[in-house]
Amino acid sequence: MTADLPSRDRAAEHLLSLHANALATRDTETVTADAVADRSLVDAVVAPEAVPPHDYATMDGFAFDAADDYPLTLVGNEVTPDDDPPELGPGEAVRIATGAPLPERATAVVKREDATVADGELTCPALAPGTHVYERGSTVRAGETVFEAGERLSPKDAVLLDDLGVGSVRVHDRASAGVVATGTEIHEGTQPDRDSNMLLGLARSWGHDAVHAGTAPDDPDAVRALLADAAESHDVVVSTGGTSVGHGDHVVDALADLGELVVHGVELRPGKPVTVAQLPEQDAVAVALPGKPVAAHTAACLVARPLFTGSASLPTLTAASTVALDTPETDAIAGEAVEYAVPVTLADGRATPLGHPDSGLDIYDRTFDPSVLASSTRATRADGLVLTQDGFAAGETVAVVPYEALES
């Protein structure tokens, strides 16, 4: 790795710090369990009591202490889910329905079809304690921390909140993201803006509000004014274009003038020119992404995502590569430990680099070419990314980061 650029992991750590110091300190509101999806908790959720509060039967049958000797004396009426658990003496059993609470002494339930009842007495095969029993506290122990402060919730989390009896929680307000695009060709409409709608969708899928906040031509004063205006109105400014070193690339200079550069380039291709800045005067954070669509998406998902979600985790699944893939020798000669994000398609447990001739999209040969791939909007049809420095062989098992995980 060069001395100038951080690794992707290191850049993600900077973004996590910004999330904790900026986005996670916004105002709060209280929402009910049906509205927790994509919201970040202000406080930890601690279980007020054990769940379930009793041992429950998971089968229709008979409840008893598995340590008692047969035959057992049947007592009482059938216990149903609406009943309070009855008392049970030594050597006694009681008929019980699925979902009903077990008597305090009962440690097992025998299925009705496995039991023999004659003259008020029960015999059945020997059972181990816990057979067909959903034990008290097996879901959550009383006093257990179930959700951490700052954790971002999903729709399925409403199930556990309801089971805990937690009807509402405090959450942070959604951040406001302003997406802007730079470049004379975009500003004047001679070329399409291929990034903004994608970035708006990402910010929203990461749980925040997002609006398009304008465009600017390749003019340093215009770029600075656009970024400053967007930062006045939004918690986060996300821009595309103008982050490289060519003529007309003014975004980085503007951000350096407006605040402090926290990240200025990352050892990641495509997506290397990504830049992040703190803008203290506007109380905002700016994320400047490269203009090429695949590079912008890759940098947003692998570098900027922790700022929005508070998580840098990258869930993976394994697949066997269908082809061999090398990485560019020029980077190795320069001594750069570059991490390559290789888009792949998945089918039947096999991963094919999208862009390789065997993939149906002929962009490069055996050697990965991130500079050309970064411009191919067709490459967005991939299912995920393989992160690698040295490439991989045909048949080699690779770890694939699904786009579905990155975009949620």
MOPEBEL-V97064 format. One record per residue. N is the residue number from 1. RES is the residue in one small letter. PSI is psi in radians with two decimals (NA if undefined). OMEGA is omega in whole degrees, -180 to 180 (999 if undefined). Layout:
n={N N}
res={RES RES}
psi={PSI PSI}
omega={OMEGA OMEGA}
//
This chain:
n={1 2 3 4 5 6 7 8 9 10 11 12 13 14 15 16 17 18 19 20 21 22 23 24 25 26 27 28 29 30 31 32 33 34 35 36 37 38 39 40 41 42 43 44 45 46 47 48 49 50 51 52 53 54 55 56 57 58 59 60 61 62 63 64 65 66 67 68 69 70 71 72 73 74 75 76 77 78 79 80 81 82 83 84 85 86 87 88 89 90 91 92 93 94 95 96 97 98 99 100 101 102 103 104 105 106 107 108 109 110 111 112 113 114 115 116 117 118 119 120 121 122 123 124 125 126 127 128 129 130 131 132 133 134 135 136 137 138 139 140 141 142 143 144 145 146 147 148 149 150 151 152 153 154 155 156 157 158 159 160 161 162 163 164 165 166 167 168 169 170 171 172 173 174 175 176 177 178 179 180 181 182 183 184 185 186 187 188 189 190 191 192 193 194 195 196 197 198 199 200 201 202 203 204 205 206 207 208 209 210 211 212 213 214 215 216 217 218 219 220 221 222 223 224 225 226 227 228 229 230 231 232 233 234 235 236 237 238 239 240 241 242 243 244 245 246 247 248 249 250 251 252 253 254 255 256 257 258 259 260 261 262 263 264 265 266 267 268 269 270 271 272 273 274 275 276 277 278 279 280 281 282 283 284 285 286 287 288 289 290 291 292 293 294 295 296 297 298 299 300 301 302 303 304 305 306 307 308 309 310 311 312 313 314 315 316 317 318 319 320 321 322 323 324 325 326 327 328 329 330 331 332 333 334 335 336 337 338 339 340 341 342 343 344 345 346 347 348 349 350 351 352 353 354 355 356 357 358 359 360 361 362 363 364 365 366 367 368 369 370 371 372 373 374 375 376 377 378 379 380 381 382 383 384 385 386 387 388 389 390 391 392 393 394 395 396 397 398 399 400 401 402 403 404 405 406 407 408}
res={m t a d l p s r d r a a e h l l s l h a n a l a t r d t e t v t a d a v a d r s l v d a v v a p e a v p p h d y a t m d g f a f d a a d d y p l t l v g n e v t p d d d p p e l g p g e a v r i a t g a p l p e r a t a v v k r e d a t v a d g e l t c p a l a p g t h v y e r g s t v r a g e t v f e a g e r l s p k d a v l l d d l g v g s v r v h d r a s a g v v a t g t e i h e g t q p d r d s n m l l g l a r s w g h d a v h a g t a p d d p d a v r a l l a d a a e s h d v v v s t g g t s v g h g d h v v d a l a d l g e l v v h g v e l r p g k p v t v a q l p e q d a v a v a l p g k p v a a h t a a c l v a r p l f t g s a s l p t l t a a s t v a l d t p e t d a i a g e a v e y a v p v t l a d g r a t p l g h p d s g l d i y d r t f d p s v l a s s t r a t r a d g l v l t q d g f a a g e t v a v v p y e a l e s}
psi={2.48 2.83 -0.35 -0.65 2.39 2.81 2.92 -0.72 -0.76 -0.71 -0.70 -0.62 -0.70 -0.73 -0.61 -0.67 -0.71 -0.66 -0.80 -0.61 -0.33 -1.21 -0.54 0.04 0.33 3.08 2.89 2.87 2.83 2.26 2.70 2.94 -0.45 -0.10 0.42 -0.23 2.28 0.33 2.58 2.27 2.44 -0.76 2.68 2.61 2.05 2.32 2.12 -0.40 2.99 2.55 2.12 2.80 -0.25 2.93 2.41 2.62 2.38 0.06 2.69 2.27 -2.36 2.37 2.46 3.05 2.09 -0.26 -0.20 2.70 2.59 2.73 2.78 2.57 2.17 2.32 2.72 -3.02 2.91 2.38 2.19 2.93 -0.38 -0.15 2.71 2.54 2.25 2.94 2.59 2.23 2.99 2.40 0.21 2.70 2.76 2.48 2.45 2.57 2.73 2.28 -0.04 2.60 2.44 2.56 2.73 -0.68 -0.32 2.38 -0.07 2.79 2.24 2.38 2.53 -0.68 -0.23 -0.02 2.63 2.20 2.18 2.26 0.70 0.24 2.58 2.30 2.65 2.99 2.70 2.39 2.58 2.58 2.45 -0.09 2.18 0.65 2.24 1.81 2.59 2.30 0.12 -0.39 -0.92 2.39 2.58 2.27 -0.05 2.42 2.02 -0.68 2.37 2.65 2.38 -0.18 2.42 2.19 2.77 2.97 -0.64 -0.37 -0.33 -0.51 -0.87 -0.67 -0.76 -0.69 -0.55 -0.23 0.34 1.83 -0.37 2.72 2.72 2.34 2.75 2.54 2.63 2.50 2.74 2.14 2.27 2.08 2.21 2.72 2.42 2.76 2.22 -0.69 -0.58 -0.76 -0.67 -0.07 0.26 -0.32 2.60 2.62 1.77 -0.03 -0.59 -0.78 -0.66 -0.77 -0.62 -0.75 -0.69 -0.84 -0.69 -0.70 -0.41 0.14 0.36 2.90 2.51 2.43 2.72 2.18 0.24 3.10 2.88 2.55 3.08 1.20 2.20 -0.69 -0.68 -0.71 -0.77 -0.74 -0.71 -0.82 -0.73 -0.76 -0.75 -0.66 -0.51 -0.49 -0.18 2.71 -0.61 2.41 2.23 2.12 2.73 2.56 2.70 0.39 -0.06 -2.63 0.28 3.05 2.30 0.00 1.65 -0.06 -0.82 -0.76 -0.69 -0.74 -0.66 -0.59 -0.61 -0.42 -2.44 2.25 2.11 -0.69 2.27 1.45 2.54 2.55 1.24 2.29 2.33 2.82 0.08 -0.69 0.11 2.38 2.45 2.38 2.56 2.34 1.49 -0.60 -0.64 -0.06 0.90 2.91 2.41 2.37 2.02 2.10 2.67 2.77 -0.44 2.30 -0.85 -0.64 -0.72 -0.77 -0.76 -0.83 -0.67 -0.80 -0.64 -0.39 -0.87 -0.44 -0.74 -0.50 -0.68 -0.64 -0.33 0.27 2.37 0.18 2.53 1.55 2.49 2.80 2.74 2.58 2.80 2.24 2.38 -0.32 2.86 2.55 2.20 2.83 2.76 2.33 -0.46 -0.66 -0.65 -0.70 -0.65 -0.09 0.32 2.21 1.21 2.40 2.20 2.33 1.80 1.95 2.35 2.68 2.67 2.38 2.15 0.74 0.27 2.47 2.29 2.13 2.08 2.01 -0.44 2.54 -0.58 -0.12 -0.17 -0.07 1.72 1.62 -0.65 2.95 -2.25 -0.42 2.19 2.36 1.57 -0.51 -0.69 -0.75 -0.60 -0.40 -0.16 1.86 -0.39 -0.45 -0.24 -0.13 0.02 2.84 -0.30 -2.97 2.52 2.17 2.13 2.63 -0.58 0.08 -2.89 2.83 2.81 2.33 -0.16 2.47 2.20 2.67 2.12 2.20 1.91 2.43 -0.57 -0.64 -0.63 -0.54 0.19 NA}
omega={179 -180 -173 -169 176 171 177 180 -179 177 179 177 177 -178 176 177 178 177 -178 -175 -175 -173 -178 179 180 176 -177 173 178 180 177 -173 -179 -177 -176 -175 178 177 -178 -176 173 -176 172 175 -179 -178 -180 178 179 176 -6 -177 178 165 -178 175 177 178 167 -179 -177 -179 -180 175 -176 179 -179 179 176 -4 179 -179 177 -179 171 178 178 177 179 -179 -179 -174 166 -178 -178 174 -179 -179 177 178 -179 176 180 176 -174 180 177 179 180 179 179 169 -173 -178 -174 180 -179 175 174 178 -176 -177 179 -176 174 -179 178 179 176 180 -175 168 -179 177 177 -179 174 175 180 180 179 179 172 -165 177 177 -178 174 -179 175 177 180 -179 174 -174 177 -179 173 -179 -178 178 -174 178 -179 -177 -179 177 180 -178 177 178 180 177 -175 179 -173 -179 180 174 179 175 173 176 174 176 179 174 -179 180 178 178 -179 -179 -178 177 -179 -179 175 179 173 -179 172 -173 -174 -167 -179 177 -178 174 179 178 -179 179 180 177 170 -176 176 -179 177 174 -173 172 179 176 175 180 179 -173 180 180 179 180 -179 179 -179 -180 180 180 -180 177 -173 -173 176 -179 172 177 -179 174 180 173 -179 -179 -176 -178 176 179 179 -170 -173 -177 178 180 -180 177 179 -177 -176 -176 176 179 176 178 -177 -179 178 -177 176 -7 178 -174 -174 -177 -178 179 -179 169 -179 -172 -178 179 -177 -176 174 179 175 -179 -176 176 -175 180 -169 -178 176 180 -180 -179 -180 178 -175 -174 -177 -174 -175 -180 177 -176 -171 -176 -180 176 -178 179 178 -179 168 -176 178 177 180 179 -177 172 -180 175 174 -173 179 -177 179 179 179 -180 178 -178 175 -174 173 -179 176 -173 177 -180 169 -178 175 176 177 -179 -178 178 178 -179 -172 173 -178 180 -177 -175 175 -170 180 180 178 -178 -179 -179 180 -176 -176 178 -179 -175 -179 -174 177 178 180 176 177 178 180 -179 -176 167 179 -176 173 -171 -177 -177 -179 174 -179 -180 177 -179 177 -177 173 -177 176 -179 179 -179 -173 -179 999}
//
